[in-house]
Structure formats: C-alpha cells, structure tokens
Amino acid sequence: MEERFDEKVAAHMLEFGNQMPGLQQYLGISFVKIEAGRLWAEADLASQEPTPSGNLHGGVIAAVLDHVTGAVVYPVIPVGHWGATTELKINYLAPVAPGILRAEASVLGLGNRSAVVRGEAYVEDRLVAAAQGTITIVAPRVQAET
C-alpha cells in the first residue's frame, strides 16, 4: 500500500476535504489523520435529531461509515480516478446518542478495479458499529474529440 500512497492527495484531503458541502458537512465529518490505506475521522452528530428512544437512526451511522470507507481509497488510487461504494455491510453493536462519533477506515485489499475496505465507529472507546464493503475504482472518462 505504501508504494501507491500519494501524500499530496492525503494532505489535500486533510486541508480541503473538511470543507466539502453536502453529506460530509451536514453530518459534521472531519478527517483527522490519513496514512497509506488508513483514515481517521470524527463526526459531530450533536445536532442530529434522535429517534423517540433517544438514539440516532442507524442510517446516520451508516452514512458516516460509507463516507470514510469510500474516502480511504483516494490516496492509494491513481489521481483522477474515483471510488463508488458498491457494497457495504454494517453490524450495529451499540446504540448511539447525539454527540461525537469517531470513525476509522482501512483498505484490506486493493486491485486496479476495486478495493475491500473496513470501517469502525466508536463513541469514546466503545465500538458501536463495524462495516466491510467493496469500493469500485472508476477511471476518468476520456472525452471523444469532435
């Protein structure tokens, strides 16, 4: 994985990735640290509305895990390529109340067309969800000359 790691991409993700609009901003996801095939993030879910039981809907946790397991591949795939989640399985291990959720992602296997990734979500030091998925790696489309 080290030989494929692009430090410039990782630095760019840390510098500008935390300013991305959309779901990342809505869920307060911030990248904290990136290494070859590893990513650490936090999500500030304090403003998310809990269910009547006082916990966050599992879809919120799934969205955070989907985001970090997809993002972890970018520093180890060719520049200009992008990743698309094509499968994600999640085990929920404990309820999560609004607050800070820490997430970690790692690349378990990497080919030219896909990656197998793992993600874990924590509240304080307690593992609350674990995910494993497949990311399809998509090459940029070549524009036909007219």
Secondary structure as UniProt FT lines:
FT   HELIX           2..4
FT   HELIX           7..16
FT   HELIX           17..19
FT   HELIX           23..26
FT   TURN            27..28
FT   STRAND          29..35
FT   TURN            36..37
FT   STRAND          38..44
FT   TURN            46..47
FT   TURN            52..53
FT   HELIX           58..71
FT   TURN            72..73
FT   HELIX           74..76
FT   TURN            79..80
FT   STRAND          82..92
FT   STRAND          100..110
FT   STRAND          114..123
FT   TURN            124..125
FT   STRAND          126..138
//
